[in-house]
């Protein structure tokens, strides 16, 4: 249990086999990749629609600049990958563990994340507009400048994250949890009704609230 209330639903871990054959080839629309490993693969800039990955491990794989609308990942592990500027609108992650990845500029708008953990990720300037977070835990992530506009964050938990300048306008926040996060300069503070914030984060949040109310803070 968290020090500041009952804990949110914990994400279920992905089921990924330990031994997987390695593959290295281009992606094509409506491909299904199952029980394989993409290790060191460079798929930068690829376009493929409605691709599905099931029980797949991505290790040091590069998809920078790829366009993958409606991609679906189920029971996947993503480790030390570069997915910066990937465009994946209306996509799905379910039971996915992401660790130590660079995802600057990733667009997952309109998508679904269910039972997802993201640890030590660089997710600055990412786009999560209108996405749904269901049992999602983000820990030690750089989310500065991220856009959560109109997202459903009721199942999200942020721990030790940098959310400087992140936008939350129109987001659904009831039950979203924040612990030891940098909330400086966030936007859309009026959408935070029902969010659960750790006492250690209140000082930074108070400046945002004061600004939204037109209060000038002077020493």
Steps between C-alpha positions, in 0.01 A plus 500: 500500500622850418578742782224725375204267460397171350716401208372513142460178305844355428574419135509133414841387376540394137547133420811490281696177444865509610637340183384657176635474144647827370356656186613794287275609215272781391151544635199494270140598563286242682803286587475275807825439688477246779758355742805661339770749600597820320857548628698791358258528208488837319149564370529879501246683287299191408128531424271212592135509604319263737814301584463265798773381738422221747751366755779693330818640656653818356861544611703801382266521201472828310165616363574873502264692272288194420130541418297215651131593520285250690802293604422251778746365758390218732726330757812684380826619658667812358858545627748782424334587171483824300139568408534876473249678275302182436145580386258238627154652508211284625744231611488253789743375765380223729727331755813679382817581698715785367842554656777753431363617165521825308155600375532875456215632284308170495135550393259249661198725475161335502657176618458257788754398764394217730730324749806698388815591693747760378825531696789746455368621166565818305146594396528876466273674247286189462137518386239307702197707404172309541687184605369274775726386786380188682738361765803690370806574717766749388810513719810718464390638164570833332157614382579869470280671244280191458142559383226314689219718365159330529667174608340262750763475775285340768714187494841673485766521769803731465796451736827699495407649162593835346172648377631854454278688257275200432146580382188350655221713353173307487655185651299270729707484819283334765732257680815584301797487739813712522787436741833689513438657158612836364176677411651839420321695229237238421197610300134414545505508879121546504471141372665357813177437691533169684875456436700360792822689571768414754565769764858539375364623164265762639751786513569488127133453424403797715687738267307363203172543689594854599577587140168358382322720756697808405681510834845661494748334735776730627768457762 
